[in-house]
Amino acid sequence: MVTAPVVTAVSPVTGAGTGGDSVTITGSGFADATAVDFGGVSAVMTANSDTEITATSPPGSGTVDVTVATPSGTSATSAADQFTYQG
């Protein structure tokens, strides 16, 4: 059975509203990741392993959910995937 990815943590949890911050996303099911979104806005990302992705935050505002998409689906949102823009 193939399952959708799961995001368990985002670090750091805050970043500049202008974007450009390196953000480490941890969880599971990331090996075939095709996209990372910050509140629906695509981010440049690298899947380092099945459990870690490094992404560059796009410009944004407020608190958003960071989601990971794979051919198996998109991660569900939770408090663990939230990223807050400052400034």
Phi and psi in radians as a Rosetta constraint file:
Dihedral C 1 N 2 CA 2 C 2 CIRCULARHARMONIC -1.679 0.35
Dihedral N 2 CA 2 C 2 N 3 CIRCULARHARMONIC 2.305 0.35
Dihedral C 2 N 3 CA 3 C 3 CIRCULARHARMONIC -2.058 0.35
Dihedral N 3 CA 3 C 3 N 4 CIRCULARHARMONIC 2.727 0.35
Dihedral C 3 N 4 CA 4 C 4 CIRCULARHARMONIC -1.219 0.35
Dihedral N 4 CA 4 C 4 N 5 CIRCULARHARMONIC 2.731 0.35
Dihedral C 4 N 5 CA 5 C 5 CIRCULARHARMONIC -1.148 0.35
Dihedral N 5 CA 5 C 5 N 6 CIRCULARHARMONIC 2.765 0.35
Dihedral C 5 N 6 CA 6 C 6 CIRCULARHARMONIC -2.259 0.35
Dihedral N 6 CA 6 C 6 N 7 CIRCULARHARMONIC 2.223 0.35
Dihedral C 6 N 7 CA 7 C 7 CIRCULARHARMONIC -1.684 0.35
Dihedral N 7 CA 7 C 7 N 8 CIRCULARHARMONIC 2.170 0.35
Dihedral C 7 N 8 CA 8 C 8 CIRCULARHARMONIC -1.911 0.35
Dihedral N 8 CA 8 C 8 N 9 CIRCULARHARMONIC -0.302 0.35
Dihedral C 8 N 9 CA 9 C 9 CIRCULARHARMONIC -2.854 0.35
Dihedral N 9 CA 9 C 9 N 10 CIRCULARHARMONIC 2.661 0.35
Dihedral C 9 N 10 CA 10 C 10 CIRCULARHARMONIC -2.293 0.35
Dihedral N 10 CA 10 C 10 N 11 CIRCULARHARMONIC 2.315 0.35
Dihedral C 10 N 11 CA 11 C 11 CIRCULARHARMONIC -2.494 0.35
Dihedral N 11 CA 11 C 11 N 12 CIRCULARHARMONIC 2.197 0.35
Dihedral C 11 N 12 CA 12 C 12 CIRCULARHARMONIC -1.281 0.35
Dihedral N 12 CA 12 C 12 N 13 CIRCULARHARMONIC 2.934 0.35
Dihedral C 12 N 13 CA 13 C 13 CIRCULARHARMONIC -1.623 0.35
Dihedral N 13 CA 13 C 13 N 14 CIRCULARHARMONIC -0.087 0.35
Dihedral C 13 N 14 CA 14 C 14 CIRCULARHARMONIC -2.309 0.35
Dihedral N 14 CA 14 C 14 N 15 CIRCULARHARMONIC 2.722 0.35
Dihedral C 14 N 15 CA 15 C 15 CIRCULARHARMONIC -2.847 0.35
Dihedral N 15 CA 15 C 15 N 16 CIRCULARHARMONIC 3.047 0.35
Dihedral C 15 N 16 CA 16 C 16 CIRCULARHARMONIC -1.229 0.35
Dihedral N 16 CA 16 C 16 N 17 CIRCULARHARMONIC 2.497 0.35
Dihedral C 16 N 17 CA 17 C 17 CIRCULARHARMONIC -1.093 0.35
Dihedral N 17 CA 17 C 17 N 18 CIRCULARHARMONIC -0.388 0.35
Dihedral C 17 N 18 CA 18 C 18 CIRCULARHARMONIC -1.397 0.35
Dihedral N 18 CA 18 C 18 N 19 CIRCULARHARMONIC -0.138 0.35
Dihedral C 18 N 19 CA 19 C 19 CIRCULARHARMONIC 1.422 0.35
Dihedral N 19 CA 19 C 19 N 20 CIRCULARHARMONIC -2.965 0.35
Dihedral C 19 N 20 CA 20 C 20 CIRCULARHARMONIC 1.582 0.35
Dihedral N 20 CA 20 C 20 N 21 CIRCULARHARMONIC 0.043 0.35
Dihedral C 20 N 21 CA 21 C 21 CIRCULARHARMONIC -1.475 0.35
Dihedral N 21 CA 21 C 21 N 22 CIRCULARHARMONIC 2.455 0.35
Dihedral C 21 N 22 CA 22 C 22 CIRCULARHARMONIC -1.403 0.35
Dihedral N 22 CA 22 C 22 N 23 CIRCULARHARMONIC 2.144 0.35
Dihedral C 22 N 23 CA 23 C 23 CIRCULARHARMONIC -2.142 0.35
Dihedral N 23 CA 23 C 23 N 24 CIRCULARHARMONIC 2.248 0.35
Dihedral C 23 N 24 CA 24 C 24 CIRCULARHARMONIC -1.680 0.35
Dihedral N 24 CA 24 C 24 N 25 CIRCULARHARMONIC 2.198 0.35
Dihedral C 24 N 25 CA 25 C 25 CIRCULARHARMONIC -1.930 0.35
Dihedral N 25 CA 25 C 25 N 26 CIRCULARHARMONIC 2.196 0.35
Dihedral C 25 N 26 CA 26 C 26 CIRCULARHARMONIC -2.034 0.35
Dihedral N 26 CA 26 C 26 N 27 CIRCULARHARMONIC 2.684 0.35
Dihedral C 26 N 27 CA 27 C 27 CIRCULARHARMONIC 2.882 0.35
Dihedral N 27 CA 27 C 27 N 28 CIRCULARHARMONIC -2.393 0.35
Dihedral C 27 N 28 CA 28 C 28 CIRCULARHARMONIC -2.603 0.35
Dihedral N 28 CA 28 C 28 N 29 CIRCULARHARMONIC 2.777 0.35
Dihedral C 28 N 29 CA 29 C 29 CIRCULARHARMONIC 1.340 0.35
Dihedral N 29 CA 29 C 29 N 30 CIRCULARHARMONIC 0.464 0.35
Dihedral C 29 N 30 CA 30 C 30 CIRCULARHARMONIC -1.614 0.35
Dihedral N 30 CA 30 C 30 N 31 CIRCULARHARMONIC -0.094 0.35
Dihedral C 30 N 31 CA 31 C 31 CIRCULARHARMONIC -0.946 0.35
Dihedral N 31 CA 31 C 31 N 32 CIRCULARHARMONIC -0.680 0.35
Dihedral C 31 N 32 CA 32 C 32 CIRCULARHARMONIC -1.842 0.35
Dihedral N 32 CA 32 C 32 N 33 CIRCULARHARMONIC 0.464 0.35
Dihedral C 32 N 33 CA 33 C 33 CIRCULARHARMONIC -0.997 0.35
Dihedral N 33 CA 33 C 33 N 34 CIRCULARHARMONIC 2.354 0.35
Dihedral C 33 N 34 CA 34 C 34 CIRCULARHARMONIC -1.954 0.35
Dihedral N 34 CA 34 C 34 N 35 CIRCULARHARMONIC -0.331 0.35
Dihedral C 34 N 35 CA 35 C 35 CIRCULARHARMONIC -2.841 0.35
Dihedral N 35 CA 35 C 35 N 36 CIRCULARHARMONIC 2.656 0.35
Dihedral C 35 N 36 CA 36 C 36 CIRCULARHARMONIC -2.234 0.35
Dihedral N 36 CA 36 C 36 N 37 CIRCULARHARMONIC 2.284 0.35
Dihedral C 36 N 37 CA 37 C 37 CIRCULARHARMONIC -2.079 0.35
Dihedral N 37 CA 37 C 37 N 38 CIRCULARHARMONIC 2.455 0.35
Dihedral C 37 N 38 CA 38 C 38 CIRCULARHARMONIC -1.889 0.35
Dihedral N 38 CA 38 C 38 N 39 CIRCULARHARMONIC 1.759 0.35
Dihedral C 38 N 39 CA 39 C 39 CIRCULARHARMONIC 1.049 0.35
Dihedral N 39 CA 39 C 39 N 40 CIRCULARHARMONIC 0.612 0.35
Dihedral C 39 N 40 CA 40 C 40 CIRCULARHARMONIC 1.552 0.35
Dihedral N 40 CA 40 C 40 N 41 CIRCULARHARMONIC -0.027 0.35
Dihedral C 40 N 41 CA 41 C 41 CIRCULARHARMONIC -1.790 0.35
Dihedral N 41 CA 41 C 41 N 42 CIRCULARHARMONIC 2.181 0.35
Dihedral C 41 N 42 CA 42 C 42 CIRCULARHARMONIC -1.110 0.35
Dihedral N 42 CA 42 C 42 N 43 CIRCULARHARMONIC 2.514 0.35
Dihedral C 42 N 43 CA 43 C 43 CIRCULARHARMONIC -2.154 0.35
Dihedral N 43 CA 43 C 43 N 44 CIRCULARHARMONIC 2.634 0.35
Dihedral C 43 N 44 CA 44 C 44 CIRCULARHARMONIC -1.280 0.35
Dihedral N 44 CA 44 C 44 N 45 CIRCULARHARMONIC 2.278 0.35
Dihedral C 44 N 45 CA 45 C 45 CIRCULARHARMONIC -2.492 0.35
Dihedral N 45 CA 45 C 45 N 46 CIRCULARHARMONIC 2.777 0.35
Dihedral C 45 N 46 CA 46 C 46 CIRCULARHARMONIC -2.307 0.35
Dihedral N 46 CA 46 C 46 N 47 CIRCULARHARMONIC 2.164 0.35
Dihedral C 46 N 47 CA 47 C 47 CIRCULARHARMONIC -1.451 0.35
Dihedral N 47 CA 47 C 47 N 48 CIRCULARHARMONIC 1.860 0.35
Dihedral C 47 N 48 CA 48 C 48 CIRCULARHARMONIC -1.334 0.35
Dihedral N 48 CA 48 C 48 N 49 CIRCULARHARMONIC -0.561 0.35
Dihedral C 48 N 49 CA 49 C 49 CIRCULARHARMONIC -2.872 0.35
Dihedral N 49 CA 49 C 49 N 50 CIRCULARHARMONIC -3.070 0.35
Dihedral C 49 N 50 CA 50 C 50 CIRCULARHARMONIC -1.193 0.35
Dihedral N 50 CA 50 C 50 N 51 CIRCULARHARMONIC -0.267 0.35
Dihedral C 50 N 51 CA 51 C 51 CIRCULARHARMONIC -2.091 0.35
Dihedral N 51 CA 51 C 51 N 52 CIRCULARHARMONIC 0.012 0.35
Dihedral C 51 N 52 CA 52 C 52 CIRCULARHARMONIC -2.555 0.35
Dihedral N 52 CA 52 C 52 N 53 CIRCULARHARMONIC 2.370 0.35
Dihedral C 52 N 53 CA 53 C 53 CIRCULARHARMONIC -2.254 0.35
Dihedral N 53 CA 53 C 53 N 54 CIRCULARHARMONIC 2.459 0.35
Dihedral C 53 N 54 CA 54 C 54 CIRCULARHARMONIC -1.899 0.35
Dihedral N 54 CA 54 C 54 N 55 CIRCULARHARMONIC 2.242 0.35
Dihedral C 54 N 55 CA 55 C 55 CIRCULARHARMONIC -2.277 0.35
Dihedral N 55 CA 55 C 55 N 56 CIRCULARHARMONIC 2.719 0.35
Dihedral C 55 N 56 CA 56 C 56 CIRCULARHARMONIC -1.813 0.35
Dihedral N 56 CA 56 C 56 N 57 CIRCULARHARMONIC 2.115 0.35
Dihedral C 56 N 57 CA 57 C 57 CIRCULARHARMONIC -1.123 0.35
Dihedral N 57 CA 57 C 57 N 58 CIRCULARHARMONIC 2.352 0.35
Dihedral C 57 N 58 CA 58 C 58 CIRCULARHARMONIC -1.413 0.35
Dihedral N 58 CA 58 C 58 N 59 CIRCULARHARMONIC 2.920 0.35
Dihedral C 58 N 59 CA 59 C 59 CIRCULARHARMONIC -1.049 0.35
Dihedral N 59 CA 59 C 59 N 60 CIRCULARHARMONIC 2.580 0.35
Dihedral C 59 N 60 CA 60 C 60 CIRCULARHARMONIC -3.051 0.35
Dihedral N 60 CA 60 C 60 N 61 CIRCULARHARMONIC -3.045 0.35
Dihedral C 60 N 61 CA 61 C 61 CIRCULARHARMONIC -2.625 0.35
Dihedral N 61 CA 61 C 61 N 62 CIRCULARHARMONIC 2.713 0.35
Dihedral C 61 N 62 CA 62 C 62 CIRCULARHARMONIC 1.282 0.35
Dihedral N 62 CA 62 C 62 N 63 CIRCULARHARMONIC -2.823 0.35
Dihedral C 62 N 63 CA 63 C 63 CIRCULARHARMONIC -1.814 0.35
Dihedral N 63 CA 63 C 63 N 64 CIRCULARHARMONIC 2.252 0.35
Dihedral C 63 N 64 CA 64 C 64 CIRCULARHARMONIC -2.239 0.35
Dihedral N 64 CA 64 C 64 N 65 CIRCULARHARMONIC 2.799 0.35
Dihedral C 64 N 65 CA 65 C 65 CIRCULARHARMONIC -1.588 0.35
Dihedral N 65 CA 65 C 65 N 66 CIRCULARHARMONIC 2.371 0.35
Dihedral C 65 N 66 CA 66 C 66 CIRCULARHARMONIC -1.701 0.35
Dihedral N 66 CA 66 C 66 N 67 CIRCULARHARMONIC 2.100 0.35
Dihedral C 66 N 67 CA 67 C 67 CIRCULARHARMONIC -2.079 0.35
Dihedral N 67 CA 67 C 67 N 68 CIRCULARHARMONIC 2.641 0.35
Dihedral C 67 N 68 CA 68 C 68 CIRCULARHARMONIC -2.052 0.35
Dihedral N 68 CA 68 C 68 N 69 CIRCULARHARMONIC 2.304 0.35
Dihedral C 68 N 69 CA 69 C 69 CIRCULARHARMONIC -1.939 0.35
Dihedral N 69 CA 69 C 69 N 70 CIRCULARHARMONIC 2.423 0.35
Dihedral C 69 N 70 CA 70 C 70 CIRCULARHARMONIC -2.361 0.35
Dihedral N 70 CA 70 C 70 N 71 CIRCULARHARMONIC 3.007 0.35
Dihedral C 70 N 71 CA 71 C 71 CIRCULARHARMONIC -1.046 0.35
Dihedral N 71 CA 71 C 71 N 72 CIRCULARHARMONIC -0.325 0.35
Dihedral C 71 N 72 CA 72 C 72 CIRCULARHARMONIC -1.528 0.35
Dihedral N 72 CA 72 C 72 N 73 CIRCULARHARMONIC -0.133 0.35
Dihedral C 72 N 73 CA 73 C 73 CIRCULARHARMONIC 2.393 0.35
Dihedral N 73 CA 73 C 73 N 74 CIRCULARHARMONIC -3.043 0.35
Dihedral C 73 N 74 CA 74 C 74 CIRCULARHARMONIC -2.009 0.35
Dihedral N 74 CA 74 C 74 N 75 CIRCULARHARMONIC 2.470 0.35
Dihedral C 74 N 75 CA 75 C 75 CIRCULARHARMONIC -1.050 0.35
Dihedral N 75 CA 75 C 75 N 76 CIRCULARHARMONIC 2.478 0.35
Dihedral C 75 N 76 CA 76 C 76 CIRCULARHARMONIC -1.277 0.35
Dihedral N 76 CA 76 C 76 N 77 CIRCULARHARMONIC 2.652 0.35
Dihedral C 76 N 77 CA 77 C 77 CIRCULARHARMONIC -1.469 0.35
Dihedral N 77 CA 77 C 77 N 78 CIRCULARHARMONIC 2.625 0.35
Dihedral C 77 N 78 CA 78 C 78 CIRCULARHARMONIC -2.787 0.35
Dihedral N 78 CA 78 C 78 N 79 CIRCULARHARMONIC 3.023 0.35
Dihedral C 78 N 79 CA 79 C 79 CIRCULARHARMONIC -1.092 0.35
Dihedral N 79 CA 79 C 79 N 80 CIRCULARHARMONIC -0.445 0.35
Dihedral C 79 N 80 CA 80 C 80 CIRCULARHARMONIC -1.244 0.35
Dihedral N 80 CA 80 C 80 N 81 CIRCULARHARMONIC -0.336 0.35
Dihedral C 80 N 81 CA 81 C 81 CIRCULARHARMONIC -1.784 0.35
Dihedral N 81 CA 81 C 81 N 82 CIRCULARHARMONIC 0.207 0.35
Dihedral C 81 N 82 CA 82 C 82 CIRCULARHARMONIC -1.448 0.35
Dihedral N 82 CA 82 C 82 N 83 CIRCULARHARMONIC 2.451 0.35
Dihedral C 82 N 83 CA 83 C 83 CIRCULARHARMONIC -2.259 0.35
Dihedral N 83 CA 83 C 83 N 84 CIRCULARHARMONIC 2.327 0.35
Dihedral C 83 N 84 CA 84 C 84 CIRCULARHARMONIC -1.985 0.35
Dihedral N 84 CA 84 C 84 N 85 CIRCULARHARMONIC 2.181 0.35
Dihedral C 84 N 85 CA 85 C 85 CIRCULARHARMONIC -1.432 0.35
Dihedral N 85 CA 85 C 85 N 86 CIRCULARHARMONIC 2.426 0.35
Dihedral C 85 N 86 CA 86 C 86 CIRCULARHARMONIC -2.065 0.35
Dihedral N 86 CA 86 C 86 N 87 CIRCULARHARMONIC 2.636 0.35
